[in-house]
Amino acid sequence: MYPSDIFSRMYSGEEESKVYPKKEEAPSEVDDVLQTNLFNVMLNRRSQRNFEDRDVEDWKLEMIFAAADTAPTAGGFQGFEIYHVKNADIKAKLVQAANNQPYVSAPVTLVFCMNPSRVRMNFPLNIIKKFSVQDATLAAAYAQLAAHALGVSSVWIGMIDEQKAMQALGTDLVPACILCLGYPKKMLQAKPKRNLSELIHEI
């Protein structure tokens, strides 16, 4: 499947888009990415906190955003929003909001926020909010795996002062997590995980 087919399917009906410019041509590396073994991606992914000072290519960002857009959501309502933070001053404020973790000012900083107003389901508000948390989290996880498949490392930030982050973004939407992306200064080996016999509980 050609990447433009993926983008046109995901963003059909959009006359113009500054976020996802629709280009007919795509780098040859895209074909290799589309054949990536998902299990290898999951097994080899490792959190990275030291990034090179260089930008991530636009076409890779498009595919990362597209991956987030495919994540499963409650009722298919996509109860989340993504803030792609480019402004250095806002990144600095997010660093403070994230317990002064400096890597929040990575080459690419994505804040996944909950938007329960999009979840139009007949459930109590606390359930709708829970759905929105799950929607945002799944979208960020899909984006993180897509990034790794593209050779872009990441670190997931969950320690966030929500009010400070919301003020920095200028939104009333609560952040679920911050995903920091960039090219690693050094490739790290994946850490060993629990044995499956310890993880899985048959009852």
C-alpha positions as CSV (number, residue, x, y, z in Angstrom):
1,M,0.0,0.0,0.0
2,Y,1.4,3.4,-1.0
3,P,1.7,5.9,1.9
4,S,-0.4,8.5,0.1
5,D,-3.3,6.0,0.1
6,I,-3.0,5.7,3.9
7,F,-3.0,9.5,4.3
8,S,-5.9,10.1,1.9
9,R,-8.0,7.4,3.7
10,M,-7.3,8.9,7.1
11,Y,-7.7,12.6,6.1
12,S,-10.4,12.3,3.4
13,G,-12.6,15.3,3.1
14,E,-10.0,17.8,4.2
15,E,-9.7,20.4,1.4
16,E,-6.6,21.9,2.9
17,S,-4.3,20.9,5.7
18,K,-1.2,22.6,7.1
19,V,-0.6,19.7,9.4
20,Y,-0.7,16.9,6.9
21,P,0.4,18.2,3.5
22,K,-0.7,15.6,1.0
23,K,2.2,14.8,-1.4
24,E,2.1,12.4,-4.2
25,E,5.8,11.5,-3.8
26,A,7.3,9.8,-0.8
27,P,10.8,8.8,0.2
28,S,11.8,5.2,-0.8
29,E,12.4,4.4,2.8
30,V,8.6,4.4,3.3
31,D,8.3,1.1,1.5
32,D,10.7,-0.5,4.0
33,V,8.8,1.0,7.0
34,L,5.5,-0.4,5.7
35,Q,7.1,-3.9,5.8
36,T,8.4,-3.4,9.4
37,N,7.8,-6.4,11.7
38,L,5.6,-5.1,14.5
39,F,6.9,-7.6,17.0
40,N,10.5,-6.5,16.4
41,V,9.4,-2.9,17.0
42,M,7.7,-3.7,20.3
43,L,10.6,-5.9,21.5
44,N,13.4,-3.4,20.7
45,R,11.7,-0.1,21.7
46,R,13.5,1.6,24.6
47,S,12.9,4.9,26.3
48,Q,15.5,7.5,25.2
49,R,16.4,10.7,27.1
50,N,19.3,12.0,25.0
51,F,18.5,13.3,21.6
52,E,20.5,14.7,18.8
53,D,19.9,18.3,17.9
54,R,18.3,17.7,14.6
55,D,14.8,17.8,13.2
56,V,12.6,14.8,12.5
57,E,11.6,14.7,8.8
58,D,8.1,15.9,8.0
59,W,7.1,12.7,6.2
60,K,8.0,10.7,9.4
61,L,5.9,13.0,11.5
62,E,3.0,12.5,9.1
63,M,3.2,8.8,9.6
64,I,3.5,9.1,13.4
65,F,0.4,11.3,13.4
66,A,-1.4,8.9,11.1
67,A,-0.6,6.0,13.4
68,A,-2.0,7.9,16.4
69,D,-5.1,8.5,14.3
70,T,-5.6,4.8,13.8
71,A,-5.7,3.9,17.5
72,P,-8.9,2.3,18.9
73,T,-11.1,4.7,20.8
74,A,-14.4,4.4,22.7
75,G,-17.2,4.3,20.2
76,G,-14.8,5.5,17.5
77,F,-15.3,9.1,18.8
78,Q,-11.5,9.8,19.3
79,G,-11.8,11.6,22.7
80,F,-8.4,13.2,22.5
81,E,-6.4,16.0,20.9
82,I,-2.6,16.2,20.1
83,Y,-0.6,19.4,20.7
84,H,2.5,19.5,18.5
85,V,4.6,22.0,20.5
86,K,7.2,23.8,18.4
87,N,7.5,27.1,20.3
88,A,10.6,27.1,22.5
89,D,9.0,29.2,25.3
90,I,6.1,26.8,25.6
91,K,8.5,23.9,25.7
92,A,10.3,25.5,28.5
93,K,7.1,25.9,30.4
94,L,6.3,22.3,29.8
95,V,9.7,21.3,31.2
96,Q,8.7,23.0,34.4
97,A,5.2,21.4,34.3
98,A,6.9,18.0,34.0
99,N,9.0,18.2,37.2
100,N,11.8,19.9,35.4
101,Q,12.6,17.0,33.1
102,P,14.9,18.6,30.5
103,Y,14.1,16.1,27.7
104,V,10.6,17.5,27.4
105,S,12.2,20.1,25.2
106,A,13.1,17.4,22.7
107,P,13.1,18.0,18.9
108,V,9.5,16.9,18.8
109,T,7.2,17.4,21.8
110,L,3.7,16.0,21.6
111,V,1.1,16.5,24.3
112,F,-1.8,14.1,24.2
113,C,-4.8,15.7,25.9
114,M,-8.2,14.3,26.9
115,N,-11.3,15.7,25.2
116,P,-14.3,13.9,26.7
117,S,-16.7,16.3,24.9
118,R,-16.0,14.3,21.7
119,V,-17.2,11.0,23.3
120,R,-20.9,11.1,22.5
121,M,-22.1,8.1,24.5
122,N,-24.9,7.7,27.0
123,F,-22.7,7.0,30.1
124,P,-22.0,8.9,33.4
125,L,-19.4,11.7,33.1
126,N,-16.8,9.7,35.1
127,I,-17.0,6.9,32.6
128,I,-16.8,9.3,29.7
129,K,-13.7,10.8,31.2
130,K,-12.2,7.4,31.7
131,F,-12.8,6.6,28.1
132,S,-11.0,9.8,27.1
133,V,-8.0,9.0,29.2
134,Q,-7.8,5.6,27.5
135,D,-8.2,7.2,24.0
136,A,-5.4,9.6,24.6
137,T,-3.1,6.9,26.0
138,L,-3.7,4.5,23.2
139,A,-3.1,7.2,20.6
140,A,0.2,8.1,22.3
141,A,1.2,4.4,22.4
142,Y,0.5,3.9,18.7
143,A,2.5,7.1,17.9
144,Q,5.4,5.8,20.0
145,L,5.6,2.5,18.2
146,A,5.3,4.1,14.8
147,A,8.2,6.5,15.8
148,H,10.4,3.5,16.7
149,A,9.6,1.8,13.5
150,L,10.8,4.9,11.7
151,G,14.1,5.0,13.6
152,V,12.9,7.8,15.9
153,S,13.4,7.3,19.6
154,S,11.0,8.5,22.4
155,V,10.4,8.9,26.1
156,W,6.9,8.9,27.7
157,I,6.3,11.6,30.3
158,G,3.6,10.9,32.8
159,M,4.6,13.1,35.7
160,I,2.8,16.3,34.8
161,D,1.4,19.3,36.7
162,E,-1.8,19.4,34.8
163,Q,-2.6,23.0,35.5
164,K,0.8,24.3,34.5
165,A,0.7,22.3,31.3
166,M,-2.8,23.5,30.5
167,Q,-1.7,27.1,31.0
168,A,1.4,26.6,28.9
169,L,-0.7,25.2,26.0
170,G,-3.5,27.7,26.5
171,T,-6.2,25.0,26.7
172,D,-8.8,23.7,29.1
173,L,-8.1,20.1,28.0
174,V,-6.3,18.0,30.6
175,P,-3.0,16.3,29.4
176,A,-2.8,12.6,29.7
177,C,0.9,12.4,28.7
178,I,3.8,14.0,26.9
179,L,5.6,12.1,24.2
180,C,9.1,13.4,23.4
181,L,10.7,12.3,20.1
182,G,14.0,12.6,18.4
183,Y,17.0,10.9,17.0
184,P,19.0,9.2,19.8
185,K,22.6,10.2,20.5
186,K,23.2,6.5,21.3
187,M,21.0,3.5,20.5
188,L,20.0,1.7,23.7
189,Q,19.3,-2.0,24.1
190,A,15.9,-3.0,25.3
191,K,15.6,-3.9,29.0
192,P,14.5,-7.4,30.0
193,K,10.8,-7.7,31.0
194,R,9.0,-10.0,33.3
195,N,8.7,-13.6,32.5
196,L,5.3,-14.3,30.9
197,S,4.6,-16.9,33.6
198,E,4.8,-14.1,36.2
199,L,2.8,-11.7,34.1
200,I,-0.2,-13.8,33.0
201,H,-2.6,-15.0,35.7
202,E,-5.0,-17.7,34.6
203,I,-8.1,-17.9,36.8
